[in-house]
Structures are given as structure tokens and as C-alpha cells.
Amino acid sequence: MSSLRALCCAVLILGWSWVAPPRAAAHAFLDHAEPRVGSTVRTPPTELRLSFTQELEPAFSTVEVKDESGVQVDRGDVKVDADDATLLRVSLNPLPPGTYKVIWRVVSVDTHPTEGDFTFQVSP
Amino acid sequence: MNAPHELLLSVGVNAEIGASGSSSLGVDRFSTISPGIFFGKGLGDLPKSLSFLRPLAVTGVLSLDFPTQAKTTSDSGDVAQNPHVLGTGLAIEYSIPYLQASVLDIGLRTPFNRLIPLVELNFQTPLDRGQQGLTTGIICPGIIWSSSYFQIGLEALIPVNPRTGHNVGAIAQLHFYLDDMFPHTFGKPLFGGR
């Protein structure tokens, strides 16, 4: 009986290793951001950095930053970091005091799309 | 489904196949078919003044059990009535991942940024066959830790009345996200789409 159990375990382990997912094959969720989600900063940031839980597909990963009037304040140069495929970056125009909304939509390398938004503030 | 308002409504049918488990565990010899309505509502559309409530979500189910036998006789000759049963389930959860990604980063990092406290409520109310109104149920406060590929849950099981039970229990669950683990098989739509 114990040999049968051992055989079953071996089959399960072998089967698992055969079908086990490659690394970074899940939905990409926002892990943290700079400026931080919901934060108030005194010094206007010159760049927005979004760090995700999975590696991103650069061609289908975007982010926009808008002011309270809905005017886009990022420079449109969205890119996935060359050394860290979980990091999405975009540079920002000079930001006057106010509330800014970040709207992101990304696709992880296994093609799962996710999206979200948050705000941060620049204090006077 | 209404994504902007984080609202989901669905219907489904659950089938519990009779005599498909160990009799020592009290498995029924008859099957039970349970059509149900499922719903979910996230509070992410609340105004900014209530932003700390935005990570709250409520999910639930309303179902009706149809047993395939009206009564069953045990080996000892006892006859048991099998009523139609109204099932109601509700789960209220507060997502720390949602809080940190969409409302306010309060600085929690791994593993605490993946926690989801919740309370589940589950009630069964027989509707006929001499048992109408004899509701049983449990309240289950607990916590879930969710990773990219699986989640681990731990809940207390608190009976709502003496008819349900007298002691508090506990349950641990391990769920795998098959669509994330196998994106090219389970993770794809069965029909149409990409």
C-alpha cells in the first residue's frame, strides 16, 4: 500500500512539474506607486512609477495622469522599465498644486488585462 | 455586469450528487439540485468622503434546494423527510489589496498587503414537509491571504442557534486560481473570445 502511495505521489509531482505555470503568469495588480496611492506630496513629482505584481506586456500597458479638469498632465512617454518588467513609468509635466488622477490599464505577459485608478495630491 | 459600479448578477445551478461520498460522513443517498441567483457589489463607487469604505464588497447567493427524493429510509428503518430548502449566503469583505492600490497606500507590504478580512453568513430554511421555518445557519468571521496563484482562508464557524449546534468550530481552505495557473487552458473562454 505504501509503495502505491509513493507511486501516486511521484505521478502527482511529475504531473505537476509538467503542467506547472511559468514564472509571472498571472494577473498584474498594482503593488505600489510613486507618488504613493492617495498621498499628498509637497514636491511635484517629475515622474510616475507604478510597480505591479507581474511582468507587463509593454505594447498593451498604458497609464494616464489627469488634473481635476480632466486635462492630461503626463508626457505620454509610457514605458516598461528595461531592467524591471514589473515597473511602468511615465514622465510628468510640471504639476501645480491640486489633485491628480492616475488611470492605468496593463496586460501581463500571459495576456490577462487589469485596470485601476487612484489619486494623489500636490500640496501648495 | 456593471463594471463602473462593481456590480455583478448571475444565475447558476448546483448539483449535489447523492451517494457519492462516505456514508460515515452522513452523505445523502439522494441528489439535490439547487438553482440559484448570485450577486456581488463592490463599494468602489462611493464618494471621496467615504473612501475608506470603498474596499468593502458584498457577495451573496439565494438558492432553492430540490431533493430528488421526498423522504428516505435509513438502514435502521427511520424515515426522514427531505424538504425543499431556501439557502441564503452572504459574505462581507474588506480588501486590503484594493485599499492600497486604489484608495490609500497605508504602507503595508508582503505578506500583510494581501489580507482580506471577511464575515460569511450562511442560512438554510426548510420550506415544507414538516420542517418549515426551522432555520439553521452559521456565521463565519475569518481572514483570507491571497497570492497570485492561490488563496488560504481561515474562518471560525459560529452556530446561530441551538438547532444548528452548540460549539464553535473552524475551517481552513486552500483555493487555487486555475485560470492564472493555466492561462492557456482554464484561463481561456470555453466559447468565443480570445
Interface residues (C-beta under 8 A of the other chain):
Chain A: V19 P21 A25 A26 H27 F29 L30 D31 H32 A33 R36 V37 G38 S39 T53 Q54 D110 T111 H112 G116 D117 F118
Chain B: S51 P97 Q100 A101 S102 V103 L104 D105 R109 N113 S148 Y149 Y177 D180 M181 F182 P183 G187 R194
